[in-house]
Amino acid sequence: MSEWKILQVEDIVSSQKYSCIGGPFGSNLTTKDYVSKSNFPVIRGNNFIAGDRYFYDKDFVFISEEKAESLIQNSAYPGDLVFTQRGTIGQVALIPYNSKYSSRSVER
């Protein structure tokens, strides 16, 4: 562990548009927005580190394509680090390159 560097998020953030963003907050995403099934999963705390996994690629809730488009700045992509900022603070996950929902290509 001694060879690990301690860095601030600003030290590793990409210069790409929406590469470091918070939210969605409040009424921007509520349980009323969830749909039974779509190709737009919502990452929640239960998808973060679980035992020896760094990302749990199951038990998602989903939103419609229209809702996903309205939250485009909050999209996560393979290789992204995501952090919790509500509930259990400090959880970190790395979105795997072989994620079930990694095929969506959107301009960032």
MDAnalysis code that builds the backbone (N, CA, C; Angstrom):
import MDAnalysis as mda
import numpy as np

u = mda.Universe.empty(324, n_residues=108, atom_resindex=np.repeat(np.arange(108), 3), trajectory=True)
u.add_TopologyAttr("name", ["N", "CA", "C"] * 108)
u.add_TopologyAttr("resid", np.arange(1, 109))
u.add_TopologyAttr("resname", ["MET", "SER", "GLU", "TRP", "LYS", "ILE", "LEU", "GLN", "VAL", "GLU", "ASP", "ILE", "VAL", "SER", "SER", "GLN", "LYS", "TYR", "SER", "CYS", "ILE", "GLY", "GLY", "PRO", "PHE", "GLY", "SER", "ASN", "LEU", "THR", "THR", "LYS", "ASP", "TYR", "VAL", "SER", "LYS", "SER", "ASN", "PHE", "PRO", "VAL", "ILE", "ARG", "GLY", "ASN", "ASN", "PHE", "ILE", "ALA", "GLY", "ASP", "ARG", "TYR", "PHE", "TYR", "ASP", "LYS", "ASP", "PHE", "VAL", "PHE", "ILE", "SER", "GLU", "GLU", "LYS", "ALA", "GLU", "SER", "LEU", "ILE", "GLN", "ASN", "SER", "ALA", "TYR", "PRO", "GLY", "ASP", "LEU", "VAL", "PHE", "THR", "GLN", "ARG", "GLY", "THR", "ILE", "GLY", "GLN", "VAL", "ALA", "LEU", "ILE", "PRO", "TYR", "ASN", "SER", "LYS", "TYR", "SER", "SER", "ARG", "SER", "VAL", "GLU", "ARG"])
u.atoms.positions = np.array([
    [0.809, -1.202, 0.000],
    [0.000, 0.000, 0.000],
    [0.851, 1.264, 0.000],
    [2.072, 1.202, 0.491],
    [2.893, 2.406, 0.591],
    [3.230, 2.991, -0.770],
    [3.156, 2.179, -1.839],
    [3.467, 2.715, -3.162],
    [2.260, 3.408, -3.813],
    [1.096, 3.355, -3.178],
    [-0.086, 4.023, -3.698],
    [0.053, 5.533, -3.503],
    [-0.303, 6.279, -4.539],
    [-0.301, 7.739, -4.445],
    [-1.656, 8.207, -3.939],
    [-1.651, 9.232, -3.145],
    [-2.898, 9.871, -2.715],
    [-3.088, 11.087, -3.597],
    [-4.213, 11.092, -4.321],
    [-4.500, 12.169, -5.265],
    [-5.890, 12.731, -5.006],
    [-6.092, 13.920, -5.442],
    [-7.401, 14.552, -5.417],
    [-8.111, 14.217, -6.728],
    [-9.422, 14.225, -6.729],
    [-10.183, 13.952, -7.947],
    [-9.726, 14.890, -9.062],
    [-9.504, 16.140, -8.753],
    [-9.089, 17.112, -9.777],
    [-7.752, 16.736, -10.427],
    [-6.951, 15.902, -9.766],
    [-5.673, 15.462, -10.328],
    [-5.840, 14.377, -11.390],
    [-6.966, 13.676, -11.377],
    [-7.150, 12.559, -12.305],
    [-8.305, 12.761, -13.283],
    [-9.048, 13.832, -13.133],
    [-10.226, 14.052, -13.965],
    [-9.822, 14.357, -15.412],
    [-10.611, 13.839, -16.335],
    [-10.395, 14.074, -17.758],
    [-10.875, 15.471, -18.135],
    [-10.387, 15.968, -19.241],
    [-10.849, 17.273, -19.728],
    [-12.090, 17.140, -20.611],
    [-12.559, 15.897, -20.848],
    [-13.761, 15.684, -21.660],
    [-14.988, 16.285, -20.984],
    [-15.915, 16.750, -21.813],
    [-17.179, 17.297, -21.321],
    [-17.880, 16.269, -20.440],
    [-18.426, 16.693, -19.313],
    [-19.157, 15.870, -18.347],
    [-18.298, 14.795, -17.679],
    [-16.981, 14.930, -17.711],
    [-16.145, 13.875, -17.131],
    [-16.163, 13.881, -15.604],
    [-16.530, 14.991, -15.005],
    [-16.620, 15.052, -13.543],
    [-17.865, 15.855, -13.187],
    [-18.898, 15.142, -12.795],
    [-20.195, 15.787, -12.555],
    [-20.872, 15.125, -11.365],
    [-21.652, 15.875, -10.639],
    [-22.416, 15.325, -9.523],
    [-23.862, 15.158, -9.914],
    [-24.578, 14.415, -9.094],
    [-26.019, 14.303, -9.292],
    [-26.400, 13.050, -10.024],
    [-27.618, 12.914, -10.440],
    [-28.700, 13.889, -10.348],
    [-29.211, 14.040, -8.915],
    [-29.762, 15.187, -8.623],
    [-30.220, 15.496, -7.279],
    [-31.718, 15.754, -7.232],
    [-32.284, 15.560, -6.059],
    [-33.675, 15.918, -5.787],
    [-34.652, 15.336, -6.770],
    [-35.466, 16.198, -7.341],
    [-36.544, 15.745, -8.213],
    [-36.066, 15.383, -9.617],
    [-34.764, 15.530, -9.913],
    [-34.269, 15.155, -11.239],
    [-34.346, 13.658, -11.501],
    [-34.305, 12.847, -10.433],
    [-34.419, 11.401, -10.579],
    [-35.050, 10.837, -9.313],
    [-36.271, 10.340, -9.441],
    [-36.976, 9.754, -8.309],
    [-37.467, 8.366, -8.701],
    [-37.981, 7.621, -7.746],
    [-38.502, 6.285, -8.039],
    [-39.644, 6.328, -9.049],
    [-40.310, 7.464, -9.181],
    [-41.379, 7.600, -10.176],
    [-40.838, 7.517, -11.604],
    [-39.530, 7.757, -11.766],
    [-38.912, 7.705, -13.090],
    [-38.526, 6.286, -13.506],
    [-38.578, 5.341, -12.592],
    [-38.164, 3.970, -12.897],
    [-39.198, 3.286, -13.780],
    [-38.705, 2.514, -14.735],
    [-39.555, 1.723, -15.615],
    [-39.179, 0.253, -15.428],
    [-40.042, -0.639, -15.900],
    [-39.816, -2.062, -15.629],
    [-38.556, -2.603, -16.304],
    [-38.260, -2.185, -17.513],
    [-37.060, -2.674, -18.194],
    [-36.728, -1.754, -19.351],
    [-35.463, -1.443, -19.494],
    [-34.971, -0.660, -20.628],
    [-33.481, -0.918, -20.734],
    [-32.822, -0.209, -21.604],
    [-31.367, -0.318, -21.740],
    [-30.646, 0.778, -20.980],
    [-31.335, 1.439, -20.042],
    [-30.756, 2.566, -19.325],
    [-30.814, 2.318, -17.820],
    [-29.798, 1.599, -17.293],
    [-29.779, 1.288, -15.861],
    [-29.358, 2.498, -15.025],
    [-29.783, 2.490, -13.776],
    [-29.391, 3.511, -12.804],
    [-28.428, 2.854, -11.823],
    [-27.243, 3.420, -11.688],
    [-26.265, 2.896, -10.728],
    [-26.646, 3.417, -9.350],
    [-26.779, 2.486, -8.406],
    [-27.116, 2.845, -7.022],
    [-26.058, 2.246, -6.096],
    [-26.150, 2.551, -4.827],
    [-25.184, 2.069, -3.849],
    [-24.985, 0.571, -3.854],
    [-26.052, -0.189, -4.121],
    [-25.917, -1.648, -4.119],
    [-25.095, -2.159, -5.303],
    [-24.763, -1.311, -6.261],
    [-23.932, -1.709, -7.394],
    [-22.450, -1.458, -7.144],
    [-22.134, -0.892, -5.989],
    [-20.741, -0.612, -5.664],
    [-20.084, -1.818, -5.015],
    [-18.845, -1.671, -4.657],
    [-18.006, -2.748, -4.134],
    [-18.787, -3.730, -3.271],
    [-18.716, -5.013, -3.665],
    [-19.379, -6.085, -2.929],
    [-18.388, -7.237, -2.803],
    [-17.741, -7.343, -1.660],
    [-16.756, -8.404, -1.470],
    [-15.548, -8.177, -2.347],
    [-15.249, -9.143, -3.220],
    [-14.082, -9.017, -4.086],
    [-14.408, -8.367, -5.425],
    [-15.649, -7.935, -5.625],
    [-16.032, -7.260, -6.863],
    [-15.869, -5.756, -6.699],
    [-15.453, -5.091, -7.765],
    [-15.358, -3.636, -7.712],
    [-16.581, -2.965, -8.302],
    [-17.464, -3.750, -8.918],
    [-18.729, -3.239, -9.443],
    [-19.668, -4.417, -9.576],
    [-20.857, -4.292, -9.055],
    [-21.853, -5.351, -9.102],
    [-22.804, -5.036, -10.246],
    [-22.719, -5.799, -11.309],
    [-23.407, -5.538, -12.562],
    [-24.794, -6.185, -12.612],
    [-25.529, -6.143, -11.484],
    [-26.863, -6.740, -11.404],
    [-27.743, -5.869, -10.511],
    [-29.000, -6.229, -10.430],
    [-29.970, -5.565, -9.554],
    [-30.102, -4.066, -9.831],
    [-30.092, -3.718, -11.105],
    [-30.303, -2.322, -11.490],
    [-31.787, -1.986, -11.479],
    [-32.098, -0.730, -11.367],
    [-33.403, -0.205, -11.732],
    [-33.152, 0.525, -13.048],
    [-34.210, 0.785, -13.796],
    [-34.051, 1.346, -15.133],
    [-34.897, 2.599, -15.309],
    [-34.457, 3.439, -16.248],
    [-35.215, 4.633, -16.628],
    [-35.450, 4.593, -18.132],
    [-36.394, 5.384, -18.581],
    [-36.718, 5.432, -20.007],
    [-35.599, 6.125, -20.788],
    [-35.611, 5.924, -22.091],
    [-34.623, 6.591, -22.947],
    [-34.762, 8.104, -22.841],
    [-35.997, 8.587, -22.767],
    [-36.221, 10.034, -22.657],
    [-35.604, 10.588, -21.373],
    [-35.795, 9.880, -20.269],
    [-35.223, 10.324, -18.997],
    [-33.694, 10.257, -19.061],
    [-33.168, 9.196, -19.664],
    [-31.712, 9.060, -19.808],
    [-31.140, 10.224, -20.616],
    [-31.833, 10.614, -21.674],
    [-31.374, 11.743, -22.490],
    [-31.372, 13.041, -21.679],
    [-32.357, 13.208, -20.800],
    [-32.407, 14.431, -19.990],
    [-31.305, 14.453, -18.927],
    [-30.738, 13.285, -18.645],
    [-29.665, 13.176, -17.650],
    [-28.333, 12.787, -18.302],
    [-28.161, 13.115, -19.572],
    [-26.991, 12.689, -20.334],
    [-25.676, 13.043, -19.637],
    [-25.638, 14.160, -18.941],
    [-24.410, 14.572, -18.254],
    [-24.064, 13.633, -17.104],
    [-25.005, 12.822, -16.654],
    [-24.782, 11.884, -15.551],
    [-24.490, 10.461, -16.030],
    [-24.292, 10.282, -17.317],
    [-24.016, 8.950, -17.854],
    [-22.655, 8.448, -17.399],
    [-22.566, 7.159, -17.134],
    [-21.297, 6.524, -16.773],
    [-20.914, 5.566, -17.886],
    [-19.628, 5.484, -18.152],
    [-19.116, 4.685, -19.255],
    [-18.058, 3.706, -18.752],
    [-17.801, 2.635, -19.513],
    [-16.736, 1.714, -19.116],
    [-15.422, 2.464, -18.875],
    [-14.772, 2.119, -17.775],
    [-13.526, 2.775, -17.402],
    [-13.718, 3.953, -16.468],
    [-14.970, 4.401, -16.269],
    [-15.247, 5.531, -15.375],
    [-15.200, 5.096, -13.915],
    [-14.717, 5.982, -13.072],
    [-14.827, 5.821, -11.629],
    [-16.087, 6.544, -11.200],
    [-16.893, 5.906, -10.376],
    [-18.093, 6.546, -9.846],
    [-18.031, 6.499, -8.327],
    [-18.540, 7.537, -7.689],
    [-18.489, 7.690, -6.241],
    [-19.888, 7.937, -5.712],
    [-20.165, 7.435, -4.511],
    [-21.440, 7.772, -3.879],
    [-21.308, 9.137, -3.225],
    [-22.372, 9.898, -3.275],
    [-22.390, 11.199, -2.606],
    [-23.648, 11.383, -1.775],
    [-24.430, 10.337, -1.665],
    [-25.602, 10.281, -0.785],
    [-25.587, 8.902, -0.142],
    [-26.303, 8.741, 0.947],
    [-26.354, 7.429, 1.601],
    [-25.006, 7.085, 2.206],
    [-24.457, 5.945, 1.821],
    [-23.141, 5.536, 2.316],
    [-22.074, 6.277, 1.516],
    [-21.518, 7.313, 2.098],
    [-20.512, 8.147, 1.433],
    [-19.190, 7.399, 1.366],
    [-18.478, 7.591, 0.264],
    [-17.142, 7.030, 0.148],
    [-17.065, 5.731, -0.625],
    [-18.180, 5.222, -1.125],
    [-18.109, 4.028, -1.958],
    [-17.583, 4.437, -3.337],
    [-16.728, 3.615, -3.895],
    [-16.142, 3.892, -5.204],
    [-16.272, 2.638, -6.052],
    [-16.589, 2.812, -7.313],
    [-16.659, 1.682, -8.237],
    [-16.010, 2.076, -9.552],
    [-15.468, 1.099, -10.223],
    [-14.913, 1.267, -11.559],
    [-15.847, 0.528, -12.512],
    [-16.403, 1.244, -13.489],
    [-17.310, 0.618, -14.437],
    [-16.467, -0.285, -15.350],
    [-16.739, -1.588, -15.350],
    [-15.901, -2.510, -16.131],
    [-16.112, -2.357, -17.641],
    [-15.080, -2.676, -18.383],
    [-15.175, -2.599, -19.841],
    [-16.106, -3.662, -20.408],
    [-16.359, -4.710, -19.662],
    [-17.268, -5.757, -20.136],
    [-18.639, -5.662, -19.469],
    [-19.006, -4.481, -19.037],
    [-20.299, -4.257, -18.399],
    [-21.438, -4.616, -19.351],
    [-22.535, -5.144, -18.809],
    [-23.689, -5.519, -19.620],
    [-24.254, -4.343, -20.408],
    [-24.135, -3.152, -19.867],
    [-24.759, -1.977, -20.475],
    [-23.713, -0.990, -20.971],
    [-22.672, -1.501, -21.607],
    [-21.580, -0.626, -22.023],
    [-21.606, -0.273, -23.498],
    [-22.596, -0.748, -24.233],
    [-22.552, -0.585, -25.677],
    [-23.108, 0.762, -26.156],
    [-23.712, 1.536, -25.302],
    [-24.310, 2.799, -25.726],
    [-23.222, 3.818, -25.996],
    [-23.170, 4.329, -27.188],
    [-22.164, 5.348, -27.471],
    [-22.865, 6.689, -27.634],
    [-22.497, 7.616, -26.809],
    [-23.079, 8.945, -26.835],
    [-21.928, 9.937, -26.830],
    [-22.105, 11.034, -27.491],
    [-21.069, 12.064, -27.460],
    [-21.023, 12.657, -26.068],
    [-19.839, 12.769, -25.519],
    [-19.708, 13.289, -24.160],
    [-19.381, 14.758, -24.172],
])
